């Protein structure tokens, strides 16, 4: 079980409000754990995730796949107002690039 838990994506930040480190697992957005140190917070969130996975498996629920193992197609459907779409199309035509290339360049900055 420990190996699977290590494949999830964890984030730890300092909470001035709580006066401790708060750890979260991106695959389980409703879970959080606290610790006086980064190591303690990580240990606590890993425990919470492990217990959650165990419970989900016992209940026959689908356990989230770690983001690092998930296969992405590379397609992104985006809905924007028609006026913004027109504006982007004009800008791309002026710059001589495709809309896809333009969006990728903007996301990369």
Number of C-alpha atoms within 10 A of each C-alpha: 8 9 7 11 16 13 13 19 14 15 14 20 13 16 12 8 6 9 11 17 20 23 26 24 22 15 16 18 8 8 14 20 21 23 19 12 14 18 12 16 23 23 15 19 24 22 15 18 21 17 12 15 20 14 13 14 12 9 9 9 10 9 14 12 13 17 13 9 9 9 8 8 6 5 6 7 5 5 7 8 7 9 9 10 13 11 11 16 16 13 15 17 12 9 10 10 13 14 16 9 11 17 13 11 10 8 8 7 5
